[in-house]
Amino acid sequence: MSTIIGVRFKRNDRVQYFDSAGISLSAGDRVVVETEDGPREGWVAIAPGQVAHSDLKGPLSPALKRIEPDFD
């Protein structure tokens, strides 16, 4: 069973849903996900385990990787 995350690509964008693909993610993490237009960077708006599975239809695209914070 997949763990679903909600991702936003811009601050006021609608939330889109993806499979976390086994990556440990929390709300606020930067993430790269696979979209119809190719890989795209966004932010986790809804953490794994907080999405109602019954509201979603069809297969979900996967998260590809978590982007580590840059503290230079």
N, C-alpha and C positions, 0 to 999 in steps of 0.2 A: 504494500500500500504506500502511495506517495505521501510526502509531507508537503503541504501546499503553503506557499508564501504569496503575499500581496506586494507588488512592486510598483513604484511610481518612477517615471522618467524625468519629470519636471515637478516643481513644487505643487502646482495646482492641477496636475494631470489626474485622470481617473486611475484607479488602482487596477492593475492587470495581474492575473494569477499565473504562477509557474510552479513546477515541481522543484523542490529544493535539492533533489538529486543526491541526498545524503550529506550535503554540506551543512555544517553547523552554522546557523544564521540567527540573528536577533534583529528586532526592529531597529532601524537606523543604520544598519550595515550597508556599505556599498557593495554592489553585486553586478556581475555580468551575466545576462540571460540570453538565451537563443530566441529571437523573434522571427517573424516572417521575412523581415528585411535584413537578417543577419544578427550577429552579436551586438548587444546594446547595454550600456551602463545605466544603472538606476539605483534606487534606495529601497530597502525593505521597509514597507509601510505597515504590513501586517505580518507578525511573526508566525513561524510554524506552529500548528496546533490551535490557531485562533480563527481559522477559516472553516465555514460550514461546507462540507463536501457536497451536500445535496443541492447547493446553489449552482454548482459548476457542471458544465456539460462538455463532453469530448476530451481528448487527450491534452495534456498540458506540456508545454515546452519546458526544457530543463534550465536550471541555473547552471552556469558554466564554472564560475569561480567567485569567491569572496575577494574583494579588493581590500588589502590591508591599509590601515590609516598611514599617512605620510606625516611624520612628526619632525621634519627638518627644521 
